[in-house]
Amino acid sequence: MTTKNTPRDPFGQPTRTLTPYERTAAAAKDIIDSEKQTRDARTAALRSARLEREAENGK
């Protein structure tokens, strides 16, 4: 009897290959998440600068 040496996940189940759609969706999610982190950091920096400026002007 021959057995295939298939890759297994941490639970012992055989893994499957991803479809082209799944690979594209995963790549898109990574890009979107990265851009969101950048956007959130920029927003926080701008918000703190605005609040500091308003505090100086006595608003």
TIBALUM-883524 format. One record per residue (C-alpha): residue number from 1; residue in one letter; x, y, z. Coordinates in steps of 0.05 Angstrom, whole numbers, always signed. Layout:
BEGIN
+------+--------+--------+--------+--------+
: gudo : marlum :     px :     py :     pz :
+------+--------+--------+--------+--------+
:  NUM :      A :      X :      Y :      Z :
...
+------+--------+--------+--------+--------+
! end
This chain:
BEGIN
+------+--------+--------+--------+--------+
: gudo : marlum :     px :     py :     pz :
+------+--------+--------+--------+--------+
:    1 :      M :     +0 :     +0 :     +0 :
:    2 :      T :    +28 :    +67 :    -19 :
:    3 :      T :    +12 :   +130 :    +20 :
:    4 :      K :    +18 :   +200 :     -6 :
:    5 :      N :    +60 :   +247 :    +34 :
:    6 :      T :     +9 :   +303 :    +35 :
:    7 :      P :    +19 :   +365 :    +78 :
:    8 :      R :    -23 :   +367 :   +140 :
:    9 :      D :    -49 :   +425 :   +183 :
:   10 :      P :    -38 :   +428 :   +258 :
:   11 :      F :   -100 :   +386 :   +270 :
:   12 :      G :    -76 :   +329 :   +225 :
:   13 :      Q :   -124 :   +344 :   +168 :
:   14 :      P :    -96 :   +345 :    +98 :
:   15 :      T :    -87 :   +415 :    +71 :
:   16 :      R :   -112 :   +436 :     +4 :
:   17 :      T :    -84 :   +483 :    -48 :
:   18 :      L :   -115 :   +551 :    -54 :
:   19 :      T :   -153 :   +570 :   -116 :
:   20 :      P :   -129 :   +630 :   -156 :
:   21 :      Y :   -189 :   +670 :   -128 :
:   22 :      E :   -170 :   +653 :    -57 :
:   23 :      R :    -97 :   +673 :    -69 :
:   24 :      T :   -119 :   +739 :   -100 :
:   25 :      A :   -169 :   +752 :    -43 :
:   26 :      A :   -115 :   +739 :     +9 :
:   27 :      A :    -66 :   +785 :    -25 :
:   28 :      A :   -119 :   +839 :    -31 :
:   29 :      K :   -136 :   +832 :    +43 :
:   30 :      D :    -63 :   +840 :    +62 :
:   31 :      I :    -57 :   +903 :    +19 :
:   32 :      I :   -121 :   +933 :    +47 :
:   33 :      D :   -101 :   +918 :   +119 :
:   34 :      S :    -33 :   +950 :   +107 :
:   35 :      E :    -64 :  +1012 :    +77 :
:   36 :      K :   -114 :  +1016 :   +134 :
:   37 :      Q :    -57 :  +1015 :   +185 :
:   38 :      T :    -21 :  +1071 :   +148 :
:   39 :      R :    -86 :  +1111 :   +142 :
:   40 :      D :   -102 :  +1102 :   +216 :
:   41 :      A :    -32 :  +1125 :   +236 :
:   42 :      R :    -37 :  +1186 :   +191 :
:   43 :      T :   -106 :  +1203 :   +218 :
:   44 :      A :    -82 :  +1198 :   +290 :
:   45 :      A :    -22 :  +1243 :   +276 :
:   46 :      L :    -66 :  +1295 :   +241 :
:   47 :      R :   -118 :  +1292 :   +297 :
:   48 :      S :    -66 :  +1303 :   +351 :
:   49 :      A :    -36 :  +1361 :   +312 :
:   50 :      R :   -104 :  +1393 :   +303 :
:   51 :      L :   -121 :  +1386 :   +377 :
:   52 :      E :    -54 :  +1416 :   +396 :
:   53 :      R :    -64 :  +1474 :   +348 :
:   54 :      E :   -135 :  +1486 :   +375 :
:   55 :      A :   -109 :  +1484 :   +447 :
:   56 :      E :    -57 :  +1537 :   +430 :
:   57 :      N :   -109 :  +1582 :   +396 :
:   58 :      G :   -156 :  +1576 :   +455 :
:   59 :      K :   -214 :  +1545 :   +417 :
+------+--------+--------+--------+--------+
! end
